[in-house]
Amino acid sequence: MPQLRGQAQGRRTAAEHLIHLFKAPTVLMGGGPSLLRPGVCGTQVKQSDSTEAGEHQAVSLHEQTLADCERVLGSNHPRTLASRNNLASAYRAPEDLGRAISLYEQTLADCERVLGADHPTTKVVRSNMAAARQQADTDLISG
């Protein structure tokens, strides 16, 4: 019997760990270096290497994280939506604005549908999309 109790204790600890991960805050990136925590969908990604190789590595990690979120949580889960926002922000870093804006638009539509127009995540995505559009407009004018 003690062995069963230990196994049950182990399962409870694992369940508590998952609950803790789901409750962990998600920090959404606003176009600059920051720590991104997509929750249970992947590891922490810090976008601090501004070299081209570092930026492409960050994009690759965010793409993997988003794929994991979609597979594990589904495409409409709030953490998946946050992960999609983070990927769009990673696209902005190497100035792939077209892809970033397109992903922001898709993410904003899903956030508004799933979370509502006034949800904090929706507001962050909306703000990030506006900043990316402004950046694209500025690049068009100056370029």
CORFEN-V597278 format. One line per field, one symbol per residue. psi: psi as a letter, one per 20 degrees, with the letter a starting at -180 (. if undefined). A space follows every 50 residues. Layout:
psi: ???
This chain:
psi: ghggggggggggggghgggghhipqpoppkirprppnjciiarpponioj rgghghggggghggggggghgghqijqhhgghhhghghhhhhgjlmhghg gghgggggggghgghqhjqggghgggghgghggggggghggi.
